Amino acid sequence: AISFYPPNRKTGSNIDPSVPGGRTLKRDNYNGVLNPGKTADIVQFAACPGPNERQNMRSTFQYYGLRNGKIGGLEFVTIEPVPKNTQLLHWYGSSWWSERGIKRADVG
């Protein structure tokens, strides 16, 4: 599951324009998680890269859907060519492994 920060209904943006000099993602509109289970969404199978791997995709922080709506989404893009049968990898965050008591390992 992925944290969901729905965009502003009028602007379609999830960027905080009040932050000087940056496009900081707003964090005051958290609305649960996106659960891709039982869908055809391949992002649900993407892993966090291990110590000898690097991510080949990333979030654009472009969210879709309405607050408390039935459907929502978060856009991901590849950041390099991804050969057929290659594991999709995106960074979960620096503390993802340690918070779960899991030793970080390569995934494939």
N, C-alpha and C positions, 0 to 999 in steps of 0.2 A: 504494500500500500504506500501511497505517496501523499504527503501533506498537501492540502488544498487551500489555496488562497484565491478565492474568486475575484475576477476583475471588477472594476467600477462599472456599473450598468451604463452610465452615460459615456465615459471615455474609453471603455474597453481595456484600460490600463491597470496594471498592478504595481506600478512604479510610484514611489512617493516623490512628488515634485517639490516638496518643501525641504528636501535634503540638499544643501548647497554643494555644488560641484560633483554630484553623483546621481546615479540611477539606482538608488537603494530600494530593494524590494520591500514593499509594505509588509509589516508583520502584525498589524492590529485587526486583520480581517480573517484570521484562521477559521476554517469551516470544516474541520474533520480531515478525513483522508479519502483519497481516490483508491478504490479497490478494484483492480482490473480482473479479478478472478471471474471465471466463467464468461470471459469475452475473448475475442480474437486478438487482443492487444499483445504484441510481442514484447513490449517493455516489461511486462510482468516476469519475463524470463531473463532480463538483463541482470548481470551480477556486478558487484563492486570489485574493481581490480585488486589483485593481490600485490605483494611487495615487488614482484618482478614484471608487472604488467602495467599498462596505462589505459585510461579510458579512451573509447573510440566514439562515444556519443555524450551529449550533455543536454541539460534542460535549457530552454530559451527563457524560462520564467514567464512564458505566455500561457496564461490560464484561460480556460473556456468554461462556460456554464454560469448558473446563477447561484447566489448564496442560498443554501438549504434546498437547492434544486435536486432533481432526480438524476441529472446527467452533468458530468464535469470532465474536464480534461486538462492536461499539461503537455505542451509541445516539447518534443525531443528532436534533436538533429544529430546526424553523424558529423564528426569533426575530421575525419580522414576516410579514404576509401575503405570499405569493409568487404573483404573477399567473402564469397559464398562459404557457408558453414563456419564462420568465425563467431565466437562468443561476443555478444554485445556487452559492453562494460561502461558503467557510469559511476561516478564518485558519489557515495552515500553520505560522506561527511567524515571528518577526522576522528570522531569518537564512536562511530557506528560499531566497530568490532569490540572495542574495550567495554562499552556499555552493556554488551551481551555476554561478556566473559569468553569471547571466541578469539583464538589466535588467528591473525590475518594470514591467509594462504592464497596462492595462485588458484584461479578457477578454470583456466583452460585456454 
